[in-house]
Amino acid sequence: MENHQSTIALVDDHALLRKAVNYRLTSMGYNVVMEAENGQQFLDKLEKKESPSPDLCLLDINMPVLNGFETAAQLKKKWPAIKIIFLSMNDGTGFKNKAKELGADGYICKDASSEEFNKVLYMLLPPAV
């Protein structure tokens, strides 16, 4: 059986954060196949098939053009197989409940520990060994 390297898309309007998270994910054994600075850019890239569709999307909530919640709603309609983990500064229950309603597979606060970040990712998408 071939070992598939899990693929991830990073959607966040902060370039430095995307770069840092990309570095982190790559060192954990994941393949970051797509980055976007807002939800609309991400959906456009998926539509154009610029890269392989990711297994999972790490999605910020507060972004210009198309926010994470709007993006997730469209993503679940058109690409239901892509798992969604919200990566947000908002730690409120309202945000987490909304994420769950939209079918998100997980929620990580940007101030989470490395261990918590790893745990959520590994549960949903084990990296290739």
DSSP file (Angstrom, degrees, kcal/mol; ACC not computed):
  #  RESIDUE AA STRUCTURE BP1 BP2  ACC     N-H-->O    O-->H-N    N-H-->O    O-->H-N    TCO  KAPPA ALPHA  PHI   PSI    X-CA   Y-CA   Z-CA
    1    1 A M              0   0    0      0, 0.0     2,-0.2     0, 0.0     0, 0.0   0.000 360.0 360.0 360.0 132.5    0.0    0.0    0.0
    2    2 A E        -     0   0    0      1,-0.1     2,-0.8     0, 0.0     0, 0.0  -0.534 360.0-126.0 -77.2 139.9    1.3    3.4   -1.0
    3    3 A N        -     0   0    0     -2,-0.2     2,-0.4   125,-0.0   125,-0.1  -0.773  23.2-148.5 -89.9 112.2    1.8    5.9    1.8
    4    4 A H        -     0   0    0     -2,-0.8     2,-0.6   123,-0.0    -1,-0.0  -0.655   9.2-134.5 -82.6 126.5   -0.1    9.1    1.0
    5    5 A Q        -     0   0    0     -2,-0.4    25,-0.1   122,-0.1    24,-0.0  -0.730  30.8-116.9 -81.1 122.0    1.4   12.3    2.3
    6    6 A S        -     0   0    0     -2,-0.6    25,-2.7    23,-0.2     2,-0.4  -0.303  28.5-142.2 -62.7 137.3   -1.5   14.3    3.8
    7    7 A T  E     -a   31   0A   0     23,-0.2    49,-1.6    46,-0.1    48,-1.4  -0.821  16.7-170.3-109.5 143.7   -2.1   17.6    2.0
    8    8 A I  E     -ab  32  56A   0     23,-2.3    25,-1.8    -2,-0.4    26,-1.1  -0.967  14.0-151.2-133.9 144.4   -3.1   20.9    3.6
    9    9 A A  E     -ab  34  57A   0     47,-2.3    49,-3.1    -2,-0.4     2,-0.5  -0.937  13.3-150.6-110.5 139.5   -4.3   24.3    2.5
   10   10 A L  E     -ab  35  58A   0     24,-2.5    26,-2.2    -2,-0.4     2,-0.5  -0.950  13.9-178.5-111.0 122.2   -3.5   27.4    4.6
   11   11 A V  E     +ab  36  59A   0     47,-2.7    49,-2.7    -2,-0.5     2,-0.3  -0.911  27.4 125.9-125.8 104.9   -6.0   30.2    4.4
   12   12 A D        -     0   0    0     24,-2.0    26,-0.1    -2,-0.5     6,-0.1  -0.977  56.4-133.5-156.9 141.9   -5.1   33.3    6.5
   13   13 A D  S    S+     0   0    0     -2,-0.3     2,-0.7    49,-0.3    24,-0.1   0.492  86.4  86.0 -81.0  -1.0   -4.7   36.9    5.7
   14   14 A H     >  -     0   0    0      1,-0.2     4,-2.3     2,-0.0     5,-0.2  -0.872  61.0-164.7-103.5 108.1   -1.4   37.2    7.6
   15   15 A A  H  > S+     0   0    0     -2,-0.7     4,-2.4     1,-0.2    -1,-0.2   0.865  87.6  52.8 -59.1 -41.4    1.5   36.2    5.4
   16   16 A L  H  > S+     0   0    0      1,-0.2     4,-2.3     2,-0.2    -1,-0.2   0.902 109.9  48.3 -64.9 -41.0    4.0   35.8    8.2
   17   17 A L  H  > S+     0   0    0      2,-0.2     4,-2.9     1,-0.2     5,-0.3   0.920 110.5  51.6 -64.8 -43.4    1.6   33.4   10.1
   18   18 A R  H  X S+     0   0    0     -4,-2.3     4,-2.7     1,-0.2    -2,-0.2   0.926 110.7  49.1 -58.0 -44.0    1.0   31.4    6.9
   19   19 A K  H  X S+     0   0    0     -4,-2.4     4,-2.3     2,-0.2    -1,-0.2   0.918 113.3  46.1 -62.9 -44.4    4.8   31.1    6.5
   20   20 A A  H  X S+     0   0    0     -4,-2.3     4,-2.2     2,-0.2    -2,-0.2   0.916 115.3  45.3 -65.6 -44.5    5.4   30.0   10.1
   21   21 A V  H  X S+     0   0    0     -4,-2.9     4,-3.0     2,-0.2     5,-0.2   0.886 111.4  53.7 -68.3 -38.1    2.5   27.5   10.1
   22   22 A N  H  X S+     0   0    0     -4,-2.7     4,-2.6    -5,-0.3     5,-0.2   0.935 109.7  48.0 -58.6 -47.5    3.6   26.1    6.7
   23   23 A Y  H  X S+     0   0    0     -4,-2.3     4,-2.1     1,-0.2    -2,-0.2   0.917 113.0  48.7 -58.6 -45.3    7.1   25.6    8.1
   24   24 A R  H  X S+     0   0    0     -4,-2.2     4,-1.0     2,-0.2    -2,-0.2   0.927 112.3  46.9 -62.0 -47.6    5.6   23.8   11.1
   25   25 A L  H  <>S+     0   0    0     -4,-3.0     5,-2.4     1,-0.2     3,-0.5   0.902 110.8  52.1 -63.8 -41.8    3.4   21.6    9.1
   26   26 A T  H ><5S+     0   0    0     -4,-2.6     3,-1.3     1,-0.2    -1,-0.2   0.901 108.3  51.0 -61.6 -41.6    6.1   20.6    6.7
   27   27 A S  H 3<5S+     0   0    0     -4,-2.1    -1,-0.2     1,-0.3    -2,-0.2   0.723 106.1  57.0 -69.9 -19.4    8.4   19.6    9.6
   28   28 A M  T 3<5S-     0   0    0     -4,-1.0    -1,-0.3    -3,-0.5    -2,-0.2   0.475 127.2 -97.8 -87.7  -3.5    5.5   17.5   10.9
   29   29 A G  T < 5S+     0   0    0     -3,-1.3    99,-0.7    -4,-0.4   -23,-0.2   0.575  81.6 128.0 100.5  10.4    5.4   15.5    7.7
   30   30 A Y      < -     0   0    0     -5,-2.4     2,-0.6    -6,-0.1    -1,-0.3  -0.595  54.4-131.8 -96.0 161.8    2.5   17.3    5.9
   31   31 A N  E     -a    7   0A   0    -25,-2.7   -23,-2.3    -2,-0.2     2,-0.8  -0.947  12.1-150.9-114.8 110.9    2.5   18.7    2.4
   32   32 A V  E     +a    8   0A   0     -2,-0.6   -23,-0.2   -25,-0.2     3,-0.1  -0.726  22.4 171.6 -82.8 110.4    1.2   22.2    2.2
   33   33 A V  E     +     0   0A   0    -25,-1.8     2,-0.3    -2,-0.8   -24,-0.2   0.567  58.4  24.6 -98.3 -11.2   -0.3   22.3   -1.4
   34   34 A M  E     -a    9   0A   0    -26,-1.1   -24,-2.5    17,-0.1     2,-0.3  -0.988  52.6-172.7-157.5 141.7   -2.0   25.7   -1.3
   35   35 A E  E     +a   10   0A   0     -2,-0.3     2,-0.3   -26,-0.2   -24,-0.2  -0.985  10.9 175.3-131.8 146.7   -2.0   29.0    0.5
   36   36 A A  E     -a   11   0A   0    -26,-2.2   -24,-2.0    -2,-0.3     3,-0.1  -0.992  30.6-143.1-148.5 150.9   -4.5   31.9    0.2
   37   37 A E  S    S+     0   0    0     -2,-0.3     2,-0.3   -26,-0.2   -26,-0.1   0.496  86.9  12.3 -95.3  -3.7   -4.9   35.2    1.9
   38   38 A N  S  > S-     0   0    0     25,-0.1     4,-1.9   -26,-0.1     5,-0.1  -0.976  82.1-100.6-160.5 167.9   -8.7   35.1    2.0
   39   39 A G  H  > S+     0   0    0     27,-1.9     4,-2.7    25,-0.4     5,-0.2   0.866 117.1  53.8 -62.0 -39.3  -11.5   32.7    1.4
   40   40 A Q  H  > S+     0   0    0      1,-0.2     4,-2.5     2,-0.2    -1,-0.2   0.915 107.9  50.1 -64.1 -42.3  -12.3   33.9   -2.1
   41   41 A Q  H  > S+     0   0    0      2,-0.2     4,-2.1     1,-0.2    -1,-0.2   0.902 111.8  49.8 -61.5 -40.3   -8.8   33.4   -3.3
   42   42 A F  H  X S+     0   0    0     -4,-1.9     4,-2.3     2,-0.2    -2,-0.2   0.942 111.3  46.8 -62.8 -49.8   -8.8   29.9   -1.8
   43   43 A L  H  X S+     0   0    0     -4,-2.7     4,-2.5     1,-0.2    -2,-0.2   0.882 111.5  52.6 -62.4 -38.3  -12.1   28.9   -3.5
   44   44 A D  H  X S+     0   0    0     -4,-2.5     4,-2.3    -5,-0.2    -1,-0.2   0.910 108.9  49.6 -62.2 -42.6  -10.8   30.4   -6.8
   45   45 A K  H  X>S+     0   0    0     -4,-2.1     5,-1.8     2,-0.2     4,-0.7   0.898 111.7  48.3 -64.7 -40.0   -7.7   28.3   -6.6
   46   46 A L  H ><5S+     0   0    0     -4,-2.3     3,-0.7     1,-0.2    -2,-0.2   0.923 111.4  51.0 -63.4 -43.6   -9.7   25.1   -5.9
   47   47 A E  H 3<5S+     0   0    0     -4,-2.5    -2,-0.2     1,-0.2    -1,-0.2   0.887 113.3  44.1 -60.2 -42.3  -12.0   26.0   -8.8
   48   48 A K  H 3<5S-     0   0    0     -4,-2.3    -1,-0.2    -5,-0.1    -2,-0.2   0.534 103.2-133.6 -82.2  -6.7   -9.0   26.4  -11.2
   49   49 A K  T <<5 +     0   0    0     -3,-0.7    -3,-0.2    -4,-0.7    -4,-0.1   0.906  45.2 161.3  52.0  46.0   -7.4   23.2   -9.8
   50   50 A E  S   <S+     0   0    0     -5,-1.8    -4,-0.1    -6,-0.1    -1,-0.1   0.780  70.0   8.6 -65.7 -27.0   -4.0   25.1   -9.5
   51   51 A S  S    S-     0   0    0     -6,-0.4   -17,-0.1    -5,-0.0   -18,-0.0  -0.883 104.2 -71.7-141.1 169.6   -2.8   22.5   -7.1
   52   52 A P        -     0   0    0      0, 0.0   -19,-0.1     0, 0.0    -2,-0.1  -0.403  63.0 -95.6 -63.0 146.3   -4.2   19.1   -5.9
   53   53 A S        -     0   0    0      1,-0.1   -46,-0.1    -7,-0.1     2,-0.1  -0.421  46.7-118.3 -61.4 134.7   -7.2   19.5   -3.7
   54   54 A P        -     0   0    0      0, 0.0   -46,-0.2     0, 0.0     3,-0.1  -0.358   1.9-137.2 -74.4 155.8   -6.1   19.4    0.0
   55   55 A D  S    S+     0   0    0    -48,-1.4    28,-2.7     1,-0.2     2,-0.3   0.804  91.4  17.0 -73.6 -31.3   -7.2   16.8    2.4
   56   56 A L  E     -bc   8  83A   0    -49,-1.6   -47,-2.3    26,-0.2     2,-0.5  -0.984  65.8-148.1-145.3 149.0   -7.6   19.5    5.0
   57   57 A C  E     -bc   9  84A   0     26,-2.6    28,-2.7    -2,-0.3     2,-0.7  -0.984   7.0-152.3-122.0 125.3   -7.9   23.3    5.2
   58   58 A L  E     -bc  10  85A   0    -49,-3.1   -47,-2.7    -2,-0.5     2,-0.5  -0.885  30.6-168.6 -92.2 115.9   -6.6   25.4    8.1
   59   59 A L  E     -bc  11  86A   0     26,-2.7    28,-2.4    -2,-0.7   -47,-0.2  -0.926  19.2-147.2-123.3 121.8   -9.0   28.3    7.9
   60   60 A D        -     0   0    0    -49,-2.7    28,-0.2    -2,-0.5     3,-0.1  -0.429   9.4-149.4 -74.1 157.6   -8.8   31.7    9.6
   61   61 A I  S    S+     0   0    0     26,-0.3     7,-2.4     1,-0.2     2,-1.1   0.886  80.4  59.3 -94.2 -52.9  -12.2   33.3   10.5
   62   62 A N  S    S+     0   0    0      5,-0.2   -49,-0.3     6,-0.1    -1,-0.2  -0.667  72.0 133.8 -87.3  99.0  -11.5   37.0   10.3
   63   63 A M        -     0   0    0     -2,-1.1   -25,-0.1    -3,-0.1   -26,-0.0  -0.971  53.4-107.9-139.6 153.9  -10.3   37.8    6.8
   64   64 A P  S    S+     0   0    0      0, 0.0     2,-2.5     0, 0.0   -25,-0.4  -0.268  94.3  16.8 -72.7 169.9  -11.1   40.4    4.2
   65   65 A V  S    S+     0   0    0    -27,-0.1     2,-0.4   -26,-0.1   -27,-0.1  -0.392 137.7  12.5  69.2 -68.9  -13.2   39.6    1.0
   66   66 A L  S    S-     0   0    0     -2,-2.5   -27,-1.9     4,-0.0   -26,-0.2  -0.938  81.6-143.6-140.6 114.6  -14.6   36.3    2.2
   67   67 A N     >  -     0   0    0     -2,-0.4     4,-2.4   -29,-0.1    -5,-0.2  -0.136  30.0 -98.8 -75.8 174.1  -14.3   35.3    5.9
   68   68 A G  H  > S+     0   0    0     -7,-2.4     4,-2.7     1,-0.2     5,-0.2   0.849 119.8  51.9 -63.0 -38.3  -13.8   31.8    7.2
   69   69 A F  H  > S+     0   0    0     -8,-0.3     4,-2.0     2,-0.2    -1,-0.2   0.933 112.7  45.2 -66.4 -44.4  -17.4   31.1    8.0
   70   70 A E  H  > S+     0   0    0      1,-0.2     4,-1.8     2,-0.2    -2,-0.2   0.904 114.4  50.1 -63.2 -40.7  -18.6   32.1    4.5
   71   71 A T  H  X S+     0   0    0     -4,-2.4     4,-2.8     1,-0.2    -2,-0.2   0.926 108.7  51.5 -62.7 -46.0  -15.7   30.1    3.0
   72   72 A A  H  X S+     0   0    0     -4,-2.7     4,-2.7     1,-0.2     5,-0.2   0.895 106.9  53.9 -60.2 -41.6  -16.5   27.0    5.1
   73   73 A A  H  X S+     0   0    0     -4,-2.0     4,-1.1     1,-0.2    -1,-0.2   0.920 114.0  41.2 -60.4 -44.2  -20.2   27.1    4.0
   74   74 A Q  H  X S+     0   0    0     -4,-1.8     4,-2.3     2,-0.2     5,-0.3   0.880 113.3  54.3 -70.6 -37.9  -19.2   27.2    0.3
   75   75 A L  H  X S+     0   0    0     -4,-2.8     4,-3.1     1,-0.2     7,-0.2   0.920 106.7  50.4 -62.0 -45.5  -16.5   24.6    0.8
   76   76 A K  H  < S+     0   0    0     -4,-2.7    -1,-0.2     1,-0.2    -2,-0.2   0.815 112.3  48.7 -65.4 -30.7  -18.8   22.1    2.4
   77   77 A K  H  < S+     0   0    0     -4,-1.1    -2,-0.2    -5,-0.2    -1,-0.2   0.933 126.3  23.1 -72.2 -46.6  -21.3   22.4   -0.5
   78   78 A K  H  < S+     0   0    0     -4,-2.3    -2,-0.2     1,-0.2    -3,-0.2   0.792 136.7  25.9 -96.3 -31.3  -18.8   22.0   -3.3
   79   79 A W    ><  +     0   0    0     -4,-3.1     3,-1.6    -5,-0.3    -1,-0.2  -0.537  65.5 162.7-131.2  66.1  -15.9   20.1   -1.8
   80   80 A P  T 3   +     0   0    0      0, 0.0    -1,-0.1     0, 0.0    -4,-0.1   0.706  69.4  65.9 -63.2 -20.1  -17.4   18.1    1.1
   81   81 A A  T 3  S+     0   0    0     -3,-0.1     2,-0.5     2,-0.1    -5,-0.1   0.717  78.6  95.0 -75.7 -19.4  -14.4   15.8    1.4
   82   82 A I  S <  S-     0   0    0     -3,-1.6   -26,-0.2    -7,-0.2   -27,-0.1  -0.611  74.6-137.1 -76.8 121.3  -12.0   18.6    2.4
   83   83 A K  E     -c   56   0A   0    -28,-2.7   -26,-2.6    -2,-0.5     2,-0.5  -0.453  15.8-145.5 -75.0 150.7  -11.8   18.6    6.2
   84   84 A I  E     +c   57   0A   0     19,-0.3    21,-2.8   -28,-0.2    22,-1.2  -0.976  19.0 179.3-124.5 128.3  -11.8   22.0    7.9
   85   85 A I  E     -cd  58 106A   0    -28,-2.7   -26,-2.7    -2,-0.5     2,-0.3  -0.990  24.8-139.2-120.4 120.9  -10.0   23.2   11.0
   86   86 A F  E     -cd  59 107A   0     20,-2.3    22,-3.5    -2,-0.5     2,-0.5  -0.628  13.0-164.9 -76.6 135.8  -10.6   26.7   12.0
   87   87 A L  E     + d   0 108A   0    -28,-2.4   -26,-0.3    -2,-0.3     2,-0.3  -0.945  30.4 152.2-121.7 104.5   -7.4   28.5   13.2
   88   88 A S  E     - d   0 109A   0     20,-2.1    22,-2.7    -2,-0.5    23,-0.3  -0.906  58.4-135.1-140.2 158.8   -8.5   31.6   14.9
   89   89 A M  S    S+     0   0    0     -2,-0.3     2,-0.5    20,-0.2    -1,-0.1   0.672  85.0  95.9 -80.5 -19.4   -7.7   34.2   17.6
   90   90 A N        +     0   0    0      1,-0.1    -2,-0.1     2,-0.0   -29,-0.0  -0.619  45.7 174.9 -79.7 119.6  -11.4   34.0   18.8
   91   91 A D        +     0   0    0     -2,-0.5    -1,-0.1    18,-0.1    18,-0.1   0.294  35.6 128.2-104.6   7.9  -11.7   31.6   21.7
   92   92 A G     >  -     0   0    0      1,-0.1     4,-1.9     4,-0.0     3,-0.2  -0.300  65.6-128.0 -73.0 150.3  -15.4   32.3   22.3
   93   93 A T  H  > S+     0   0    0      1,-0.2     4,-2.9     2,-0.2     5,-0.2   0.854 108.8  60.5 -61.2 -37.5  -18.0   29.5   22.5
   94   94 A G  H  > S+     0   0    0      1,-0.2     4,-2.2     2,-0.2    -1,-0.2   0.903 106.1  46.6 -58.4 -42.5  -20.2   31.3   20.0
   95   95 A F  H  > S+     0   0    0     -3,-0.2     4,-2.4     2,-0.2    -1,-0.2   0.917 113.3  48.4 -65.8 -43.8  -17.4   31.0   17.4
   96   96 A K  H  X S+     0   0    0     -4,-1.9     4,-2.1     2,-0.2    -2,-0.2   0.893 112.0  49.4 -65.3 -39.9  -16.8   27.4   18.2
   97   97 A N  H  X S+     0   0    0     -4,-2.9     4,-2.5     2,-0.2    -1,-0.2   0.910 110.9  49.5 -65.0 -42.3  -20.5   26.6   18.0
   98   98 A K  H  X S+     0   0    0     -4,-2.2     4,-1.8    -5,-0.2    -2,-0.2   0.905 109.9  52.0 -62.2 -41.9  -20.8   28.4   14.6
   99   99 A A  H  <>S+     0   0    0     -4,-2.4     5,-2.5     1,-0.2     4,-0.2   0.915 110.6  47.9 -60.3 -43.7  -17.8   26.4   13.4
  100  100 A K  H ><5S+     0   0    0     -4,-2.1     3,-1.6     1,-0.2    -2,-0.2   0.908 108.5  54.2 -63.6 -43.3  -19.5   23.2   14.4
  101  101 A E  H 3<5S+     0   0    0     -4,-2.5    -1,-0.2     1,-0.3    -2,-0.2   0.857 105.8  53.8 -58.2 -36.4  -22.8   24.2   12.7
  102  102 A L  T 3<5S-     0   0    0     -4,-1.8    -1,-0.3    -5,-0.2    -2,-0.2   0.478 124.3-104.3 -80.7  -1.9  -20.9   24.7    9.5
  103  103 A G  T < 5 +     0   0    0     -3,-1.6   -19,-0.3    -4,-0.2    -3,-0.2   0.672  58.5 168.9  90.5  18.0  -19.4   21.2    9.7
  104  104 A A      < -     0   0    0     -5,-2.5    -1,-0.2    -6,-0.2   -19,-0.2  -0.315  31.0-147.8 -63.5 147.6  -15.9   22.1   10.8
  105  105 A D  S    S-     0   0    0    -21,-2.8     2,-0.3     1,-0.2   -20,-0.2   0.591  72.7  -7.1 -92.4 -13.0  -13.8   19.1   11.9
  106  106 A G  E     -d   85   0A   0    -22,-1.2   -20,-2.3    -7,-0.1     2,-0.3  -0.986  53.3-140.4-171.6 170.6  -11.8   21.1   14.5
  107  107 A Y  E     -d   86   0A   0     -2,-0.3     2,-0.4   -22,-0.2   -20,-0.2  -0.957  15.9-177.0-147.8 121.5  -11.0   24.4   16.0
  108  108 A I  E     -d   87   0A   0    -22,-3.5   -20,-2.1    -2,-0.3     2,-0.3  -0.982  21.2-136.0-123.5 130.2   -7.6   25.6   17.1
  109  109 A C  E >   -d   88   0A   0     -2,-0.4     3,-2.3   -22,-0.2   -20,-0.2  -0.613  21.7-124.2 -80.2 144.6   -6.9   28.9   18.8
  110  110 A K  T 3  S+     0   0    0    -22,-2.7   -21,-0.2     1,-0.3    -1,-0.1   0.712 112.3  55.1 -63.5 -18.6   -3.9   30.7   17.5
  111  111 A D  T 3  S+     0   0    0    -23,-0.3    -1,-0.3   -22,-0.1   -22,-0.1   0.227  82.5 128.2 -97.3  15.5   -2.5   30.9   21.0
  112  112 A A    <   -     0   0    0     -3,-2.3     2,-0.1     1,-0.1    -4,-0.0  -0.277  65.8-103.2 -66.4 155.8   -2.8   27.1   21.4
  113  113 A S     >  -     0   0    0      1,-0.1     4,-2.3     4,-0.0     5,-0.2  -0.358  29.0-110.8 -73.2 160.8    0.3   25.1   22.6
  114  114 A S  H  > S+     0   0    0      1,-0.2     4,-2.8     2,-0.2     5,-0.2   0.887 119.9  54.4 -57.6 -39.9    2.3   23.1   20.1
  115  115 A E  H  > S+     0   0    0      2,-0.2     4,-2.6     1,-0.2    -1,-0.2   0.909 108.6  46.9 -62.8 -43.3    1.0   19.9   21.7
  116  116 A E  H  > S+     0   0    0      2,-0.2     4,-2.2     1,-0.2     5,-0.2   0.909 112.4  50.6 -65.7 -42.3   -2.6   21.0   21.3
  117  117 A F  H  X S+     0   0    0     -4,-2.3     4,-2.1     1,-0.2    -2,-0.2   0.942 113.2  45.7 -58.2 -50.6   -2.0   22.0   17.7
  118  118 A N  H  X S+     0   0    0     -4,-2.8     4,-3.3     1,-0.2     5,-0.3   0.913 110.7  53.8 -59.4 -45.6   -0.3   18.6   17.0
  119  119 A K  H  X S+     0   0    0     -4,-2.6     4,-2.0     1,-0.2    -1,-0.2   0.917 109.5  46.2 -59.7 -47.7   -3.1   16.6   18.8
  120  120 A V  H  X S+     0   0    0     -4,-2.2     4,-1.5     2,-0.2    -1,-0.2   0.923 116.8  45.3 -62.9 -44.5   -5.9   18.2   16.8
  121  121 A L  H  X S+     0   0    0     -4,-2.1     4,-3.3    -5,-0.2    -2,-0.2   0.944 112.5  49.3 -64.7 -48.7   -4.1   17.7   13.5
  122  122 A Y  H  < S+     0   0    0     -4,-3.3    -1,-0.2     1,-0.2    -2,-0.2   0.841 107.7  55.5 -62.0 -34.5   -3.0   14.1   14.2
  123  123 A M  H  < S+     0   0    0     -4,-2.0    -1,-0.2    -5,-0.3    -2,-0.2   0.908 120.1  30.3 -64.8 -40.9   -6.5   13.1   15.2
  124  124 A L  H  < S+     0   0    0     -4,-1.5    -2,-0.2     1,-0.2    -1,-0.2   0.823 136.4  17.1 -86.3 -34.3   -7.9   14.3   11.9
  125  125 A L  S  < S-     0   0    0     -4,-3.3    -1,-0.2    -5,-0.2    -2,-0.2  -0.712  70.3-153.6-147.7  85.9   -5.1   13.7    9.5
  126  126 A P        -     0   0    0      0, 0.0  -120,-0.2     0, 0.0    -4,-0.1  -0.395  28.1-119.6 -62.0 134.2   -2.2   11.4   10.6
  127  127 A P        -     0   0    0      0, 0.0   -97,-0.1     0, 0.0     2,-0.1  -0.355  32.7 -93.9 -71.9 156.5    1.0   12.4    8.8
  128  128 A A              0   0    0    -99,-0.7  -123,-0.1     1,-0.1  -125,-0.0  -0.453 360.0 360.0 -66.7 142.0    2.7   10.0    6.5
  129  129 A V              0   0    0     -2,-0.1    -1,-0.1    -3,-0.1  -124,-0.0   0.444 360.0 360.0 -94.1 360.0    5.5    8.1    8.3
